Amino acid sequence: MGTEGSHEPLIISTKEDNSFGYIKKPSFLLKSTKWVLKIAMWLIFISWASFLFLLPSDPVNNLYKKFVTATNGTLFGVTGSIFLIYSGPVIIIAFHAIIYLKITEGEEIQEKKEKTASFRLWTYPVIIDGPFGVVTAAELIGIVLFGVYIIWAVTAYTITNISLLPLFQVTDAGKRYVILLELTGLRLGFIGLICLAFLFLPVARGSVLLRLIDIPFEHAARYHLIAWKSIGIANLPGVISLVAGLLMWVTSLPPVRRINFELFFYTHQLYVVFIVFLAMHVGDFIFSIVAAGIFLFMLDRFLRFFQSRKTVDILSAKCLPSGTVELVISKPPGLRYNALGWVFIQIRELSWLQWHPFSVSSSPLDGDNHLAVLIKVLGDWTEKLKGRISSVTGDKSVTDSLLQPNFALKASIEGPYGHESPYFLTYENLILVAGGIGISPFLAILSDILHRIRESKPGLPRNILIVWAVKNSDELPLLHSLDINSICPHFYNVLNLEFQTYVTRESEPPLEEGKIPSYASSSKFPAPVGGGMSSLVGTGHTIWSGAYMVVSTIGLVLLVAYLNIFYINPYNITHWWYKGLLFMVCMAASVILFGGFVIVLWHLWDIKTATNVEKNSTISGLGHDESNGYKNPSQEGFVNVIKYGKRPNFEDIFGNMAERWGNVDIGVMVCGPTALQTSIAKECRSKNFKRTSNEPIFHFNSHTFDL
């Protein structure tokens, strides 16, 4: 282990190097199918978005009214036509997405043919300090388009409202003002419904749509939390829905959410009140405008309810010297995730209500039957967890506690969630910046890359710099919870790996710096049958999750049809609020009855798959030495620089990498506090703005689940 000084990488990569072997290309039929699906989904989305944007104009609005009027009196009536126009495209894209995700499942990242740097809108930070945090160029385009739509729609509808005033034949100025105010309220309410159509799409954690565009829930949720506003008419259902919506909105503001997360979490359960009374407020046909997003959210929430009911075996638990807890959790072999995944964990012995998100610190290639998480002890819940683990030995001061055979610690798990694909593999050059426990996902990334190098897979990073800032040196063993050389002893033949660690609150190394402990990866744990995580999650199995959505959608159509045939039409039901409530009941019933049927079959299949796992099979832990001792890892093959009493100077670090690596794409990933993310985003933007033709482009990517 080195101290402050100047180091060069052990090998220098060259553009001509081709160390990854033969690259298997996908078949022509597969590529063609993917392109057809992509084009179809883009055409549907662009057509739908264009319709929504142009709807305030008279020509499009008149065509829309003619179509809706023509469907009046049919089986599904006006409600069916509005659902088809507003919600149908979202459902159809979701159906296409199921097929697309299935045929691309398990595809290997291909090596980039073009070696020079290229701009990517979605990784180019433009706005740093704002209500949405770091905003990339692609996100800014979306925000601007949304703002343009709001301004255009308000302007167009205002002009239309003014032109309608003569039709009311009112000469009194006060009454004309009241009429104009009522018309404006109705128009703004409609604009609010269009915005509401997008409200629930970002918060369906396992949504096939988020998986399709590879935007994880924790990134998409920031637009759900901050941007939403509700406008309603002051009747009783509307007032109740508005009050519930305002409570959710106020408690989701960053100051409230950070001070009291539980208040935010529990207040957000009012979404049930908000949705039900919104349906009663606007009626069935207007509610159809926003039905697609709400329906997809209901599907995701119902599935998460079933997954979270199952208790999961914690195979091992350990308290590290740095005030960090490591849990190794049992999972079924078929449950997919990638190295940037994360899970929600509930331990009922500690609390029946609290769920907490944690990044996965293991790679899916570490073992089929487990995943690991690192948990920083920061609050009451984590303190209770540490105390519960330490109590096994009867000594609270013990820092290394392995679960005993008679010790049963179980958890409920939701997830895993995160990026659909391991996008970090698309960069040949990586800079990973972590603050404190933020090193956890990067340990998973590094493990994943090392496994892939050992298996000679194509398209892997060749240069990796890890910059890690910690407060105290007792956090350093976290870095060595991954035994690099045991995974891939000769990785340095194809990978330049360098660590720069900054201990900010200590001016000099501890007296026994050379004996900093780390954990070896030697223990084996049994793979219990039936005790692993449930695969009942949107990201768990594409075929089953797709069948769940398709069957539930068919069920919704059938229930609405039967309702119209046998009740609404024969009995001439006309009350808007009542029809809205009935439509909401049909949505819930289709999820529970039809979707529940698929869930039962999926669960039985899950059990059958689990029983095929041999009872005496073992898994490699993200390791525990069976002697409960420490082991110093070999430092052979990579550079490790530790600097005390300093903070990283990112301008110098990025400048050095720019000189060393040249005109290439550099993926910059950051996991840590908001201030750290902001600092990295500013440096990426600065370097890109000042870039010359022979310098790299820094692509900013943040990894956070701060809701």
N, C-alpha and C positions, 0 to 999 in steps of 0.2 A: 504494500500500500504506500503510495507516494504522498508527499506534502506539496506545498506550493512550489511551482517551478514550471519550466517550459518543457513540453513533451510533443513529440511528433507521433502520428499514427504508426502502427507497426508495419503496415503495408500501404502502398500508394495505389489507389485504383486507377485504372486506365480505361478509356472509352472502348478500346478494342477487346477488353477482357470479356470472355464468354464462359464463365465458370459454372453456369447453371444447366448446361446440357441441352438436350432436345426439348423443344416446346411443342406440346401437343395442341393442335389447333382444332376448334370445334368444327363439326361437319357443316356442309353447305346448307342442308335442310334445317339444322338447328339455328344457324345464323339468319337464314331467311325468315324463319318463324318468329324469331326475336324482333327482327326489323318490322315485320308486318304488325305484330302486336304493339310495338312502340309507335308506329305511324298511326294505327287505329286509335290508340289512347290519346295521342297528341291531337288528332283531328277532333275527337269527341270533346276533349277539354277546351280547345281553342274555340270550337263552335259554341259550347255552353257559355264560356266566359264572354265571348263576343255578344251573345244574346243578352246576357245580364247587363253588359255595359251599354248596349244600344237600346235597351228596353225603354228608357225615358223618352226616346225620340218618337214622334208621332207615327212614322211608317211602321216601325217594328211593333210599337204598342198596339196599333190597329190590327196588324196581322195576328198578334197574340190574342187579342180579344175575339177575333173571328174564329180562331181555332178552338178556344175555350167554349164559346157559345155553341159551336157545331157539335161539341161532345155532350152537351146538356141533354139529359134523358137517356143516355147510354147506361150500361151496367155500372160502371164506376163513376159516371157523371163528371161534373166539373172537378171534383176532388182527384179523380184518376188522371185527368188531363194535366192538372197542375203538378201532381206528383211526377208524372212522366217528364214534364218540361224541366222542372227545377231539381228534383231528386233523382230522376232516372239516370242522367249521365253519370252521377257519382257512383251509383250502384253498378252500372255497366262497366265503368273503368275499374271498379273493384273486382268484378268478375274476370276481366282481362288480366288484372294484376296477379290473380291466383295462378293462372296458366303461365304467365311470364316468370313469376318467382319459382315455380316448380321446374321449368326447363333450364333456369339458370342456377338452380341449387347445386352447390358443390363445385361450381366452376373455379378453376384456378386463375389467379391474377396473371395476366400475360405480361411479358417483359416489354417495356416501352421501346418502340422502334426509333422514335425521334429523341435524341439525347439532349438537345438544347432546351432551354427554359421556355415555358409557355404560360400565359396568363390564364387563370381560371376564376370566373366571376364569383363562385361560391367560396373561394378561399382568399379573396382579396379584401382585407379590411378597409373600409372607407370612413365610417363614423365610429368613433371610439367611446366617447362619453355622451350618452344619451339615454332616453327612457328604456330602450331595448338593449343597452349594453353595447357590445361590439357588433356592428352591422356590416356585413360584407356587401360587395357590389350587387350580387344577385338579390340579396334581401332588400337592398335599397331600391332596386328597380321595382320589386313587388310592392314596397311601401308607397313609392311614388305613384304607381298605377292605381293603388287603392285610394290614395288621396285624390287623384284626378277624377276617379269614378264618383267619389262623394261630392266633390265640387260640381262636377258636370250634372249629376242626378239632382242635386238640390236646385241648381240654376234652372234646369229644364222643367222640373216640376213646378217651380215658382212661376215661371212664365206661363205654364199651362193653367195653373190655378187662377192667375190674374185674368187670363182669357175666358175662364169659365164664369167669372162674376156676373157679367151681363145676363146670363141664363137664369139667374135667381131673381131678377127683376126687383132688386131692392135698392131704394134710393137713399135710405138713411146711411150715413157714413159709418156710424157705430156698428150697425148690423152687418154692413159689408165687411168691416174689419173682423167681426166675430166669425163670419162665414169663411173668410180667407184664413183665419187662424185654425179653424176646424179642418179645412182642406190641407193646410200645411202640416198639421199634426198627423193626418192620415198618410200623407206622402212620406213624412219622416219615419212613421211607423213601418211603412213598407220597405224603406231603405234599411231600417234597423233589422227587418226580417232577412233581407239579403245578406247583411253582415252576420246575422245569427246562423245562417246556413253553413258558415265556415267555423262557428264557435266550437263545436264539439269534435271536429275532425282532429285537432292537434292533441286531444287528451284521451283518445282511445289508444292505450299504451301498446297493444299488440296489433294495431290496425294494419291491414294489408296495404292501405294507401301510404302510410308512413314508411312501411318496409319497401314499397315500390320506389319511392324517391330517396330512400336511405337517409331520412331525417329522424333521429331518435326522439322519443317522446319528450325527454327532458329539454331538448332544444326547441321543439315546436311549442311547448307549453307556455313559453314566455309571451308569445303573441296572443294566446288565449287569455292569459292572466291580466295583461296590461291594457290591451286595445279595446276590450269589450265595453259597450255602454248600451243601456236599455231605454227605450222610449215606448210608453204604453198609454192606452186610453184609460181614463179613471173610472172604470167599473170594478166591481169587487174582485173578480178573478184576475183582472189586469193589475190591480193594486197589490194583491197578494204576490203575484209573480214578480212585480217590480220590486217590492220590498225584499223578497228573497234574493233577487238578482243583485240589488244594491248591497246587501249584506255580504254576499260572496265577493263582490267587486272591491268593497272597502277593505275587507280582511285579506284580500290578495295583494294589496299594495305592498311594495318591498319593505317599508318601515315596520308595518304591522306583522308581515309574514316572518321577518327575521327575528323580531322580538318574541313573538308568541306563535310558533309554527302550529301548535295544536289547535289554537283558536281558528287559524286559517283552515286547517284540515277538517275540523268538525263542522265549521260553518259551511264548508263546501258540500256537506251532505244535504244541504237545502236544495241541491240541484233537482231532486225529485219534486219538491214543491214548485220550483221554478218551471219545470217542464210541464207538469200536469196542469197547472193553472194557466200557463201560456196556451196550451191546447184549448182549454175552456174559454180563454179570452178571445182568441182569434178565429175559432171554429176549425172544422176539419180541412176545408179546401185551402185556407190560408196557411194552416199548420203544415200542409204538404210541402210548402216551399222549403221548410227547414228540416223535413222529416229524415232525409238521408243521413245527415251528420248525426242526428240524435239516435237513429236506428243503429248505425255502426257503433256508436258509443255504448248503447244498451247491450249489443252483442258482446263487446269487449268486457263490459262490467260484469255481465252474467258469467262469462267464462272465467274471469278472474276470481269471482266468488267461489266457484267450484275448486279452482286450483288452490286457493288459500285455505280451504277447509282441511286439507290433508296435512298431517304433521310429518315432519321430515327428520330423519336421524342426523344428528351432528356427530360425525365420525371422530373428530378430535377438536379439542379447544386448547389454546395456549395463550398465556399472558407473556408478552415480550417485555424486555426491560424498558423499552421506550414508552410504556403506557399504551401499548397497542395490543389488541386481542386478535388472534387468528382463529377462524373457524373453517373447518373442512366439512362440507355438506354433501350428503349422498344425493346422487341424481341418476336417472335412468340413462342407459347408453345412447338412446336415440334422441335425447333432448339437445337441440342445437343451440350454440351460442358462439360468439367470437371473443377475441381477447379484449374488446372494449365494452363487454357486457356489464350489466349491473342488475341487482335484485333488490326487492323489498323484503325485509325480514321482520317477523313478529315472533317473540318468545313469550308464550303465555304465562310462564312462571314469573316473568318480570312485569308484564302488562298485557291485558286482554285487548287493549285498544290501540296501542302504539305500533305503527309500522315505520321502519326506517330504511332509506335507500343506501346501499353500499356497492362500491365498484368491485367487480370480480378481479382477484389478484392472480388467478391461475389461467393458463391457456387451455383451450379445449383439447389440445394435443398432449397435455400432461396426464390425462387419464379419462376413460369413458364414463366412469362411475362416480365422479366427484367434481366439485368445484370449491374454490377457497376464496375467502374474503378477509381483508384486513380492516379492523375497526379501531379507530382512534378513540380513546377514552376521554370524552369531553363533557358529557352531561350526566344527568341522573340515571337514565336508562343504561348507558354504557358502563357507568360505575357499578350498577347492580349486576350487570353481566360479568364484569371482571371479578366482583366479589363472589358470585355464584361459582365461577370456575375455580377460583382460589380456595373456596371452602372445601373442595374435594380432598385436599391434602390436610385440611385443618390448620393450615398456616397461611395467614393472609399475606405474608411477605414473600411467599414463593412466587417466582417469576415464570416458572415453566411448569404448567399443569396439564398433564395428559388425562383424558377421560378414562376412568377405571371401568372394568367390566360391569360393575353394579351401578354405575352412574348413568342415568338417562337424562340427557338434555335434548329436547326436541324443539323444532322451530316450524313455523309456517312460512312458506315462501311464495312470493309472486314474481314471476319472471322466468328466465332472464330477458331483459330488454336491451336496447342499444342499437348500434348500427347494424344494418342487414349484412353488410359485407365488410371485411377487414381492410378499410381504405388505406391504412398505413402501408400496406404492401404495394400501393401504386407509386410510392416514392423510392427512388434509389438512394436518396440522401435524407436523413431524418435528424431533426433537433427536438429532443423531448425535454420539456421544462416542467419541473415539478416543485411544489412547495409542500413540505411536511408529508402527510399521509397521501398526498397527490401522487407519490411515487407508485402507489399500488397498481393502477392500470398499466403503467409502463413496465412493471415487472412481468405482467401478463403478456404484453406486446413482445418484450425481449424473449421470453420463454417460447412464444409462438414462432418467432423468427428462427430461433436456434433449432427448434424441432424441424422446421421446414428445411433449414440448411442440411441437417442430418439426413433428411429424406430426399435431398437433391431436387427440391421443387423449384420451378422457374419463377422469375419476376420478383426477386427478393431485394430488400435494401442492401447496399454495399457499404454505406458509411452511416454510423449512428453516433451522435453526441447526446449524452444525457446530462443535463444540468439540474442539480438538485439542491435546494436551499432548505436547511433545517435550523432550528433554534439551538439545539444542544446535541452534543456528541452521542448521547445515549440513544438517539434515533438512528444512528448509523447501521446497527445490525439489520434494520429493515432491508437494506440493499443486498444483504447476503442471505436473505431467506430463499433466494434463488441461487442454486449451485450451478453456475454457468458451464463449467468444464465437465460436469457429470452429464449434462444434457447433450452437449456437442463438443467433444474434446479438441477438435481441430477447426473450430469455426473461424479462427483468425486467418485461414487460407482464403476465405471469400468475404470476410466482413471486418471492416475497421470499426472497432468499438472503443469509445472513450467516455469516461465519467469525470465530471467536474462537480465536486460536492462543496458546498459553502456552509460552514457552521457559524451562524451570525452572532450568537451570544457568548461565544467563548473565544478568547484571544489567542489561546495556544492549545495544542493537543493534550489529552489526558496523559498521566504518567505512564500508563500501560497501553499506549496507542496501538502498539503492534499486536495486542492481545484482545482486540475488540471482538466480542463473541458473535457467532452467527450459527444458524441452525443447519445441520446437515439434512439431506433428503434421503433417509434410509428406511423409515418405517413403512410397513405394509398394513393396510387396514382392510377388513373384510367388506365385501359389497353386499349389504343386507337386501334380501328379497322383499319388496313391498315397502321399504322404508325410505325410498328416495323421493326426490321432488316429483310432483305430478307434471306430466307433459301437456296438461290441459291449459295451454296458453297460445295466444295468437301466433307467437314466434316459434312454437314448439314443433308443429308438423303441418306442412303446407297443405297436403291433401285433406287432412281432417279439419283444419281450420277453414279451408275453402268450402268443404261440404257443409260445415256448420253455418256459414254465411249464406250459401246458396239455398239450402233447405229452409232456413229461417225466412228468407226473402219470399220464397214460394209460399210458405205458410202465411205470410202477411197478405199476399195477394188473394189467397183462398179465403182467409178469414174476412177480409173486407168485402169480397164478392158475396159470401154467404150472408154477411150482415146486411148488405144492400138488398139481396133477394128476399130474405125471410123476415126482415124487421124494418129497416128504414123505409124502403119503398112501399110495402103493404100498409104500414101504419102511418105513412106520410109524416115522418119525423123531420122537422124543419128547424128546430132550435140549434143555433150555431154552437153554443157552449156544450150542449149535450152530444152533438155529433163529433165535436172535437175530442170530448172525453172518450167516446166510443172508439174513435180512431186510435187514441193513445192506448186504450185497452187492447185493441187488436195488435198493436206493435209489441206490447209486453207479452201477450199470449203467444204470439208467433215465436218470440225468443224462448219463452219458457217451455212451450209444448213441442214445437218442431225442432228448435235448437237444442232443447233438453234431450230429445230423443237421440240426436247425433252425439251429444256429450256422453250419454250413457254408453253408446256403442264405442265411442272413442276411449272411454274409461276402461271398458272390458278389454279392448285391444291393448291398452296400456298395461293392464294386469297380466295378460297373456304374454306380452313381450318381456315383462319383468321376470316372470317365472322361468323364462328360457335362460336367464343368467345363472350360471352355476353358483351354488351356494358357497362353494369353497374358493370362489374367485377372489383375487386381491387387487387392490389398487395402490398405486404409488402416491403417497401423500405429498402435498406441498410441504414438506417434510418435517419430520420429527425424529430426532435421534432417539432410539429406544433406550439409551442410557441416560436420557435427560441431560446430556452434557452439551458442550459447545465445541464447535470445530471451526478453525480458521480456513476459509476457502483459498484455493490456489489463485493467485493473481496473474497467472501466466496467460498471455493471449490478449490482454487489453490494458489500457492506461487508466489509472484511477488517481485523480488529483484531488486532495482535500485542502481547502483554504479556510483558515480560522479568522474570526473577527472581521469578515468581509461579506459584502453582498455581491451577487453577480452583476457585472457590468455588461449588459446585453448589447450595447453598441459595439464594444470591443469583441465580444464573443461572436456576434453575427458577422462583423467585419472580417475576423480571422477565418471564419468558415467560408465567406464569400471569396477570399483570396485563395484558400486551399482547394475549394471544389469547383470554382469557375462558373461557366454559363450552363447551369443545370437548374432543375426544379428542386427546391428544398422544402420538404414537408415539416412544418413547425407545429408541434402539438404541445398544449399547455394544460396542466391540471393543477389547480390550486386556488387561492383566494382571488376575489374579483380584481384587487389591485394588481396582482401578478398577471392576470389575463390581459388587463388593460395595458400594462407596460409592454408585454410581448406584442400585442396587436399594434401599438404605436410604433414599435421598432420595425415590425414587418412592413407597415405602411411607409415609414420613412425610407427604409432601404429600397423598397420597390419604386417609390417616387423618384429617388435619386439614381436609379439603376442605369448603368451603361450597357452596351451591347454584349460585353464579355463577362457580365456579372450575373449571379443567380437571381431567381425570383423566389421569394419566401412566401409559402402558402400557409396561411394561418388556420389552425383547427383547434377549437377548445373542447375539452372533455370535462363536463361538469354535470352533476345531477342536483344542483341547488335550485329547488323549486320555490 
